[in-house]
Amino acid sequence: MRPSTKFSEDIVPLSDLKVNPGRIVHQVDKTRRPVLLTNRGRGVAVVQALAEYEAETEERAFLRDVVQGLMDLEEGRETDLADVKTRLGLT
């Protein structure tokens, strides 16, 4: 389960990042929560821990593939398991 956003801590003006980037990176690493960077009160970027970014990217790709598979099944595009094993040389 991901930690919930703390708006009082996780929204930071871009000027704060310019002054002390190490503090923002340390905060993201310690809390495992992304930080929203703002410029003139508007969101412009997100600083996120690399491990969290990679996990979310993999999760999105997996979910995209699951949805594509379900759409293929619904549209009648399916292959018998025996044929797949043969194509992959797993027989």
N, C-alpha and C positions, 0 to 999 in steps of 0.2 A: 504494500500500500504506500502510495506517495504522500509525503507530508503536504498538508494544505498550505496555501499561500497566506502569508502574513503581510497584508498590504502596508502596514506601518514600517516593515523592514524590507520588503521585496520590491518596492518601487523606488528607484534611485535616479536622481537627475544625472544626465550625462556629464555635467560638470564635476560631480563627485567621483565619477570613474576617472576623469582626467587628472584629478588631484591625487587620488589614492587607488589605483587599479588593484593593487595587492589586497586591499581590504575587501573589495567586492568579490574577487576570486576566492579569497579565504572564506567569506560568508557563504558563497555558493557551495564550496567544497564541504564546509562544516554542516550546513543545514540540509543539503541535498535538494534545495528548492531553487528554481530559476529566479533571476532578478530581472525585472523589467526596467530598461533604461528609458528615460524620458528626456525630451528636448522641448522646452517651452510648454510643459504640461501634457505633451502628447507622446505616446509610446513610439519608440524608434528602433529598439533592438532588445534582444533577450540574451543574457549571459546564463549559460547552463553548464553543469558539470558534464564532462565528456562521456563518462559512463552512462549518465542518464540520457544524453542525446543519442548515443549508440543503441541503448535498449529501446528507446522510443522509435527510432528509425527501423530497427528490426521488427518491432511489434506492428508498425504501420505496414511494412512490406508483407508480413505474414497475413495480416487481416485482409489486405488487398488481394493476395493470392487465394485466400479462403472464399472471398466474395466472387472472384473470377471463377473458381471451381464450382460454386453453387450456381452461377449463371450458366456455365457450360452444361451442367447437369439438367437444368431447367430447359435449356434449348436443345437437348438431345445430343450434345457433343460429349460422348463418353467412350471409354475404351475398356475392354475386358481386362481384368487383372492378369490373366494368363498371357495376353498379348503384350502387356507392358513388361512383364517379366522376361518374355522372349526378346523384346527389343533391347532391354537392358542387359541381356546375357545372364539372367539370374535363374534360368531353368535348370 
